[in-house]
Amino acid sequence: MDDAKQIVTDIQKGNIKPIYFLMGEEPYYVDKISDFIAENILSEEERGFNQMVIYGRDSNIEEIVSNAKRYPMMAERQVVIVKEAQDLSRTIEKLVDYAANPQPTTVLVVCYKYKKIDKRKKLHKTISKTGVIFEGKRLYENQVGDWIIKTLKSRNYGISPKAAQMLVEFLGTDLGKIDNELQKLQLICPAGTTINPEIIEENIGISKDFNNFELRKAVGERDTLKAHRIINYFSQNPKDNPMIVTVSLLFSFFSQLLQYHGLSDKSKPAVAKQLKVNPYFVSDYVTAGRNYPMKKVSHVISLLHETDVKSKGVGASNVSQGDLLKELLVKIMN
């Protein structure tokens, strides 16, 4: 995120490079940087003759280089954007000769999504000298909540930690998908709004009471009644609450709980840092730690593994996923 901001800041200051090679497993910032360049380097009048988009699957390196070597028409620069350049992965190293001596009046933007070029090879080393290489790294699940909070803050919105966690558990780690939902909320809510679980429930359709976050909290508190209510809701709405996600999140929670038991420093800042969680959620681990000693946590992790295997049809082919979850819950909280 900081690297992407720096690229934008440099361009705004007029420090424009002849090549931007945008790559990595997380495509969100690849698209954001590419869109920013497309919208800001040339004026609207200049774009008609001096900005083109080429798609990797419909082109080759020779054609891209040929277009990049053109001179701009009645403008200081031209912009050439190569989208889906990963389709040229077998021949991408051929770009090295151009990268070594790029056309100074061309801004070549290569969008190489979901992959990255080898840092040991000549192309990476050459572009690092003459242009900019940006790598979009996929965030871990425990990093996405903070990303949501920071992203909304930059847009003059707030969000409660619980609401952010609901979005992560419902939408996963796809930043593009999450940002689409955030933009919908921004259209509905005035600037300055702090987005809470009620707003999420009303506008995105995620239940504030029946979700994996609340299930995890109920299990940690050994609130049997609440946990069973949530599991029953999941059983009635299996498409919106896939079992594999529930088991995965519970496994992550109890794995962190096992780590919590091993900490010598159980102060709030230390726990948040070691478990890589928002300090807001530390109390959940403190409560669960009291309710589940280390030996019990190890047993629960074993139960979760067993349930995961059964959910894939091994040893329980005729048992519904709802019944498997209910059986798991009884064993965990027994």
N, C-alpha and C positions, 0 to 999 in steps of 0.2 A: 504493500500500500504506500509506504514512504517512497519507494523507488519510482512508482507511478506518478506520485505527486511531484517529485523532483523533475521528472521529464516534462510534465506540464508546465511547471514553473520556469524551467529553462527556455522552453519554446515561447512562453509569454514575454520573457526578457529579451527575445530575439536571438538566443543561442540555439540555432537550428542546425541539426546535423544532416548530412546527406543520406544516411541510412539509419533506419530504425528496424531492428530485427526483434520482433515481439513473439516470444515462444512460451511454452510451459503447459503443465497439466491443467491449470486454472485459466479458462479463456476469458474470464470477466474483464480483467484489466487489459488484456490484449485488445478486446473490442473497444474499451473505453479510450485507450490511448489512440487507437486507429481513428475512432470517430472524432476525437478532439483535433487531431491533425487535419482530418478531412474538412472540418468546419472552421478552422481558425488560421491556417497558414495562408490560404488564398482568399481574396475577397470573392463575393458572390459573382461579380462580373468576370473575374479571372478564371473561375472554375470551369466554365464552359469549354475553353480551349486548352486548359493547362492541368486538368485533373482527370485521371482515369483510374478505373478499377479493373484489375485483371484477376481471374480465378485460376488457381493452380491446376485444376483438372482440365481446363480448356487451353492451357498454354504450356510453354517450356522456358527454360532459362534463357535461351538465345533470344526469344521474343521479348522477355522481360527486360533484358539488357538493352536490346534495341530501342525499346520505348524509353528506358531510363536515360539513354544517351541523346535523346532529342533535346532541342533547345526550346525554351518557353516562348510563347507568342504574346507579345505586348504585356509581359509580366516579368518580375524578377526571378520567379521560380516556377517549376511545375511539380506536381505531386503525383506519384505513381504508387497505388496501393495494391499489393498482391494479397488477395484473400484466399483462405484454405491452402496456403503454401505447403502445408504438410503433405499434400498430394504429390509434391515434387521431391519428396525425401530422398529418393534414389539418386537424384541428379543435383541436389541443392549445393553440393560442394563446387559445382561449376560456376557458382556465383563469385568465387574467390577473386578472379581476375578483375571483375568490375569493382568489387569491394576494396581492392588494393588501390584503385584509382577512380573513385566515383565522380560522376558529373557534379560539379559544384552548384549548378543551378537546378538540380533535381533533388527532391526529397523522396527517397524510395522507402516505402513501408512494407515490410514482409510480415504477414500474420501467420505464424507457424504454430497453430493450436494443438494442444494435447500431446505435443512432443517437444523435444529440445535437441539442438545440434550438439555434437560431441565437443566439449571444451578443449580436447587434446588436438583436434584437427585444425587445419589452416584457416578455414572460413571463420570459425569462432574467434581465433586470435587476430585475424585481419580486421573483422568488423569492430572488435574491441578497440582498435587503434583509430579507425576512420569514422566510426559511427557509434550507435548505442545498441547494446543488447539488453533486453528486458526479459526476465524469466518470471512468469506468473506461477507461483507455487500454491498448490491446493492446501487450504487450511484444514487443520484437524478439527474435529467436532468441538473440542473444548475451546477453540479459538474463535469460532463463528459468532458466538453470543457477544463477545467484546467487539467484533467487527460490526455487528448490527448496531450496537450502542454508539460506537464512534461515527459510523456512517450517518446515522440519524442526527447526532449532535452537530455534525458539519452542515446539516441542512436545517438547523434550528428546531429540531424535534428531540424529545426524550423518549425513553422506553424503560419500563420496569424490568429488572432482571428476569422475573418469572415470564413476562410476555416475550422477551427475547429468547428464552429457553424454549417456550412453546413453539416459536417459529422454527428454531433449529430442529426440534424433534419431529415437526410435521413436514418440513421442507428439505431437511438434510443439509449438506454442505455446498450445494450448488449456488454460488453467489449471484449469478444472473437470475436464477429463479427467485431467490430471496429478494433481490432488489426490485423485481417486478412487483412483488407483493407490497414492499415498502412504498413504492411509488403510488400504488393504489390507495394506501392508507394516507399518503400525503395529499391526495386529491380530496379525500373525505374530511381530514382533520386540518384545522387551521395551524399555521406555524406557531410554535411555542407549546404545542400539545405534548403531553407525556402519554405515550401509548401504553395502555394497560391491558390485562387479560380480557376484560369485557369488550374493549374495542376490537381485539383480535377475534374474539368469538363472534361478534356481530357482523364483521366485515370480511373475514377470511373463512369462517366456518369451522374453526378449531374449538372444540369444547374446552372451556376454562376449568371444568370440573372433572371431565372424563378424558384424560390424556395420559401419556406415559410419564410425564413429569409428576402428575398427581399420584399415579400408581407407585412410582418409586418412593415418593415422600410417605405415602401410606404404609408401604412395606417397611420402610426404615423406622417408622413410628410404631410398627406392629399394630396398626389400626385395621384389624381384620374386617370389620364391617365395611369401611370405606374401600378397602382393596378389593373385596368381593363385588361391590357395586360396580367398580370400574371394570373389572374383568367381565362381568355380565354384560356391560355396555359394549365392550370390545367383541364379545361373542356374537352380539346382535348386529354389529357393524364391522364385519371382518375386512371388508375392502378398504375401509378408512383406517383400520388399525391392524395391519399385518403382524402376524405373530413373530416373524423373524426380527422385526424392529423392536418389539417389546422385549424379547429374550435378549437381544443384543444390548439394549440400554440397561437392562437389569444386570447383565454380566459386567458391563462397564462400571456400573455403580458399586457392585460388590468387589470388583477388582480394586477400585479406588479405596474401598473400605478396608480391604486387606492391607493396602499400602498405609492407610491412616493408622491402623493398629501398630504398624512397625515404626512410626515416627517417635522420636525422642522428644521433639518440641511440638506440642499440640496447641500452641497459641494460634489465634485466628490468622494472622499474616503468614505464619509458617505453613499451616495446613493449606491455605489458598495457593501458596507458591508451589508446594510439593505436589499437590493433587491437580494443579493447573485448573482451578475452578474460581469463579467469581466469589469474593469474600461473603457475599450475600448468602451463598449456599453452604457455607462451612457448618452452620448449626445443624443442617440435615445429617452431616457425617458424624457430628458429635453425638446426636441422638441415636443414630443407627449404631454407632460404636458401642453405646451402652446396651443396646438391645441385642446385638449380635457379637458375641466374643469371637476372637480370631478363629477358634476351632469350628464354630458354627458358620462363619463366613466361608471357610474352605469347603465345608459341606455344601453350602448353597451354590457355590461356583460349580461343584461337581454335579449338582441337580440341574443347573442351567445347561451344562454341557449335555447331560442325558436327555433333557427335553428338546434341545436343538436337534439331536440325532433322531429322536422320535418324530419330530415335526416333519422330517424328511422321509418318513415312511419306514424307518428301521425299527422293527419291534412294536409298532403301533399303527399299522396301516389302516385300521378301521376306526381309529379314534379321531374325533374332530379336533381342530386346533383350539376351539373354545374349551373343550373338556381337558385338553392337555394343559392349558393355562390354569384352569381351576385346580387340577391335580398338583401342578407345580406350586401354586399359591399355598395350598394346604401343607405341603411338605416344607416349604420355606418358613411358614409362620407357626408351625407346630412346635 
